[in-house]
Amino acid sequence: MQKPIDPLAVAIIVLCCALWGIQQVAVKVAVVQGLPPLFQAAARSLVAAALLAVWTGLRSGRRGLAAMLAVDRATPTCLLIGAMFAGEFLTLFPGLKLTTASRGVIFLYTAPFFTALGAHLLLPAERLRLRQALGLLIAFAGVAAAFAEGLGAPGGSIAGDALCLAAGALWGATTVAIKAAPSLARLTASRVLFVQLAYSAPILIAVAVLSGQWHTGHATPLAWAAWFYQTVVVAFASYLAWVWLIQRHAASRVAGFTFLTPLFGILAGVLLLGERFSPWVLVGLAAIAVGLRLLTAPAAARRAAPAA
């Protein structure tokens, strides 16, 4: 059954978005301090998958671990999910190199639209109403407003924008696939996350090696601390919570909250890196709040039919 988004779910989603916003800063710090971005993504998936396996073994014993590692009828879908998860990062990182950060964020955060569209077409219980579609548009406008000052900066390119858009599409498609695939419906959140991490790791490692990014260079302790945060806090803990939320609640409504992530990223940059704060961030936050209210508000109850 599809559960409504309650205050606990909202709190978990907002916390995830805050953690992901800080991750944007962590990736920047790790790159500057000597860890290539593809190495970060590949090693993060590999180590987080191992942590998840250990956690499952301690929590559920050998039987639970064997169930998570099993090869069964869900495996082909799991392989597809892993490939899509890897593809998101393999399109995002080159895209961000070819276009500006502001434009890249705008195109990446089209992901909730792809989620909403896929859910509307594939999940009858999650068909969008006009109010919810309007909420998505207003929230997306808030993200655009927050990055308004950087959109016109030189350095953008159609190729970079297209790659970031592809990353957003893959993110949205992965979310819908987790919810829509019948073979994944009975899997635990930990196994769904494990297949994303474990099956994406070989792809990311291969590309990192071929592109010359499978090295640590002169990485500093700060770089490893930033990578540790991405791996343990984000890829292991927050992604597990995210999959659990998707399985319990409407995917399109949960995904709508990710519009908060870039705003948390801006605030983290201001507080941790000393970046300049723009008043447009407040405008964006207000618009996102309005959009999320429209997106998550329960449908009005139908008026009771008069008694015969």
N, C-alpha and C positions, 0 to 999 in steps of 0.2 A: 504494500500500500504506500501511496505517496504521502509523506508527512509534511504538514505545514512548517514553515521556517519559524521556529520559536526563539525566544530571547537567548537561550543557550547556543543554538545554531548560529545566530547572528554574532554572538561574542566570539565563537570559534572562527567564523569566516573573517571577521575583522582582524582578529589576531593573526591569522594566516596572511592576510594582505599586508599587515604591518611587517611581518617577518620577511615577506617577499620584497617589500620596498627596501628594507635594510640590505637584503641580498644584492640589490643593484649596486649599492655602495661597496659591499664586500667584494663583488666581482671586479670593480674598478680598482680597489685597493690591491687585490691579489695580482692583477695584471701589472700594475705599476711596480709592485714589489717582486716580480720575477716569475709568476705562474701564467703561462699562456691560457687563453680562454678555453680552447678545446681540451687541453689537459685538465682544466678544472671540471669541465662538464663530464668528461670520460671517467676520471678518477672518482668524481662525486657519485656517479651512478654505480660504479663497481663497489666502492666501499659502503655506500648506503644499502645496497642489496645484501652485502655480507652482514651488516648490522641488523637488517630486518630478519635475515635467516636465524641469527643468533637469538634475537628477541623472541621469535616465534618458537624456537626450540626450548627456550627457558620457560615460556608461557604455556605452551601446549604440548611439550614433550616430543618424543620421536614421531609419534603419529601425526601431530600437527605439522612438523617440519616436512615429513614425507608427503603429506597432502599438498603443501605449498610447492614442493619440487616435482610433483607428479606430472607425467606426460599423459594427457587424456584428450577428450574431444574438444576441450577449451583451448588446447595448445595452439592450433593455427590462428585463432583469434588473438591469443596472447602475443604471438609473434608479430602480428600486424600492429597491435597496440605498441609494442616495443619499438618497432620501426618508425611509427608515427611520432613517438616520444623523442626518438633520436633525431628525426627529421626536423622537428621544431628548432632544435639548437643548431643543426647544421645549416639551416637557412637564416636563423636570426643573427648569428655571429658575423658571417660575411656581409649580411645586410647592414648591420650597424657600422661596419667599416666603410661602406660605400655611400651612406647617407648620414644626415645629422642625427644626433641622439633624439631630438625633439620629434622629428618626422618618424624615426624608427619606432618610438613609443606609441605614437598615434596609430600607425599601421598595425603594430603588434596587438594593441588593445581593441582591434576589431574582433578579437576572439569571441567575446560574448554574443556578437551578432551571428557568427557562424554556429555557435552553440544553440542559440535560440532558433535559428532557421532549421538546423538538423533535428532539434527536438520537436519543432512544429511539424516537420514532415514525417518523422519516424516514431514519435511517441504521442499517441492520441491523447493521453492524459496531460500533456504539456503544451497543448496548442496555445499560441499567443493570442491574447485579446488586444484590442486597440490600446487600452490603457497601459498594458505591459510593453507593447512596442514603443509607445510614446516615452515610457520611462527609460528604456534602453537608449533612445535617441538623446534625451535630455542628459543622461549620465555621460554618454560619449561626448556630448558637447562640452560638458564640464572638464573632461580630460583635455580636449582640444583647447579650451580656454586657459587651463593651467600651463600649457606649453605654447601659448600664443606668441610670446616674445621670441621663441626660438625657431618658429616654423619658417620664417623668411630668411634665416641665416644661410650664408653660402655653404656649399658642400653637399647639398642634397643631390640625389640621382634617381632616375626612374628604376634602374636595376636594383638599387638598394631598397627603395620603397617597396618594390615588388617582392623581394626576398623577405622583408619584414611582414608584409601582408600574408605571404605564404606561411610564415611561422605562426601568425595569428590564426590562419585557417586550420593548420595542423593541431594547434592547441584546442580550438573549438571542436574539431572532428574527433580528437582523442576523448574529450569529455563526453561527447554524445555516444561514441562507440562503447565506452565503459558502461553507460546506462542502457543502451539499446540492444547490445548483443545478448541473445538468449543464453549462450554458453557461459557468460560471465555473471548472470543474474544470481546464481547461487554461490558464487565465490566470496570469500571473506575479503575485507578491504586490504588486509595485509598481503594476500596473494595477488590481488589486482595490482597493487603497488609494486610488489616484487617483480612481476613480469615486465612492468614498464622499465624498472631500473636494470634488472639482470639482462633482459633481451636487448636493451639499448646500449649497454656497456660495450659489447664487442664492436658494434658499428661505430660508436664514438671513438673507441681506442684506435681502430683501423684508420679512420680519417685523420685523427690526431697524429698518428705515426707517419702517414703518407704526406701530410702537410708540414711536417717538421715541428709539430707543437707537442710532441710527447717527450717533454723534458722539463726539468725544474729550474734550469739555469742557475741563477744566483738568488733563488727565492729566499726571502728573509723570514724570520719567525712571524712577523706580522702577516705576511702572505699566507703562511700555513694556518694561522689563526683564522683568517678570513675564509679560507677553504674549509676548515673544520666547521665553521658556522654554517656554510652552505650545505655541507654533507650531513651533519648530525641534526642540526636544528631544522633546516629547510627540507632537504631531500628525504630524510628519514621521518622526522616527527610531523612536520607541517603537511607533507604530501600524504601521509597516512591519514591525517585528519581530513584532508581535502577529499580523498577517495571515499571515506566513510560518509561525508556530507553528500556527495554526489549520489551515492547509492540510496540514501534515505530521503532526499528532498529533490524537488524539481531542478533539473540540471540548469535550465535557462535562468532561473532565479538565483541560484547559487553563483553561477558564473557572472551575473550582473555585478556582484560585489567586487569583482576583480578590478573594476574601474577605480577603486580606492588605492590599488597597489602603486601606481605611478605617483600619486600624491604623497604617499608615505615615503616613496623613494626621494622625492624632492625635499621633504622635511628632514629625512636622514642625511641628505647631502648638505643641507644648511647647518644641521647640528654637528655632524661628524667631520665634514670636509670644509666647512666655512664657505659654502657656495652662497650666492646672492639669493635672497628671498624676493619673490615677485608678488605683488598684490593680486595678480591674476589667479594665484593658487587659491585664495579665499573665494573668488568667484567660482572657480572650478569645483571647490568643495561644496558650495551651496547648491550648484546645479546637480552634482552627483547625489547629494542627499535627497533632493526632490525626485530625481529619476529613480533612485532605489525605493523611495516610498511608493511611487506608482507601480514599480515592478513587483514588489513583494506584498502589497496590500491585498487582503483576501477579497475574492469576488463577492459582490453584494448578493445576499441571499434572495432567492426568488420569492416573490410575494405568494403567500399561501392562497390556494384556490378557495373560493367561497363554498361554504357547505351546501350540499344539495338540498 
